Structures are given as C-alpha cells and as structure tokens.
C-alpha cells in the first residue's frame, strides 16, 4: 500500500495487469473511494502490461481521506476481464503550501 495526498495533481496511478494488453480497446481503472462511492477512470496502456491514469484536479479531495481500492478492467479483441485489486491511502497533507 502506498500513501498519497489530497489535492495532489499529476500523480501517476499505475497498475500492472501482468498480461500483454497492447491490443486492448477498453482500458479502465475501477475505483472505490473510502466513502464507498465508485468512479471509473479511463486509463492509458503503459509498457504493454500496465494501465496508467494521471490524477486531475479534484480527483483527490480532503473529504475523501482514507483507503482507496483500484482494480483494472480491460477488453481486448479476444478477452475481457478484471485484474487484482490494489490499495493506497489518501492522506491530508501535514502542511499547506502558501504562495
């Protein structure tokens, strides 16, 4: 499990599918937030076996502090299915940046 911080933008969430997904037509990360709410992030293929999503503004907010669960979902011309779950912790930053 890894730790990330509310308000971060540009963090790469990378999930290994352990199989070649280079022909995939659907590449998603299915996400469960600490509140139980779910969201689907459209991911890109990275190094043939990984899915990558880059965190955008408002993806991670302080109202969603806690454990997140991410699961890959992929469809190729000959197969579709899910990957193993990965977990990470979203924390509140200890300090606040003031420009």
N, C-alpha and C positions, 0 to 999 in steps of 0.2 A: 504494500500500500504506500502511496506517496502523498505528500501534502502540497496543496496549492492555496492561493489566497483570493478572497473575494475582491472583485474589482480588477483583477489581472486581465489584460488583453494581449493577444498574440501568443499565448501559451499553446504549444502543440500537444494535443492528446493523441497518442499513437498506440494502436492496439494491434498485436500480432495475431493473425489468423492461422499461422503455421501451414498454410497451403497456398499454392500459386493462385492468385485471384486476378491476374493480369487481364483476363477476358470478361471480368465482371461488368454487368450493366446496371446493377443496383449495389451501392456501397453506403451503408448506413451504420451509425452508432446509435443504439437504443440506450437511452439514459434514464435512470431513476434517481430523482433528487431526494434529499433527506426528508422532504415533506411527503414523499410518496408520489408526487407528480411525475409524469413521464414526458420526455421530449425526444424527438428524433433529429439527430444531426447528420446532414449529408456529408459524407467523408470522401476523401480522395484516396486513390491507391498510391502506396508509397513502397518502393523496393519490392514489388510483386507479391509480398505476403502480408503487408501491413495496411491498416486503414489509418488515415490522419485527418484530424479536424483541428482547425485553428480557432481558439476561443475569441469570440467577438465581444464588443461592449454589451454589457447587461446579461451575458450568459451566466456569469457567476456574481451573485449579489450577496450582501450580508444577511439577507433574510433566508438564505439557503446554506447556512453553515452546517457542516456535518459530513456524514459518509455518503458518497455518490457511488452508483454502480453503473458500469458501462458494458454493453455487450455488442459485439459486431454482428451485423446481418448482411449477407452477400447473396447476390444472384448472378450466376454465370449461365451461358447457354445450356450447359448440361447439369447444373446443380444449383440448389439454393438451400441456405441454412444459416445457423447461428454459431457463433464462436463462444469460447469460455467467457465468463464474467470477469471483469477487472474492477477493483475498488480503489478509491482515493478519498482523501479528506480535504474538504474545503474549509479553511480557517479564516478568521478575521485577522487582518494584519495588526501586529502589535503597535506599530507606529503609523501615522498618517502623513503622507507627503504633502507639504505646503509649498507651492512655488513662490 
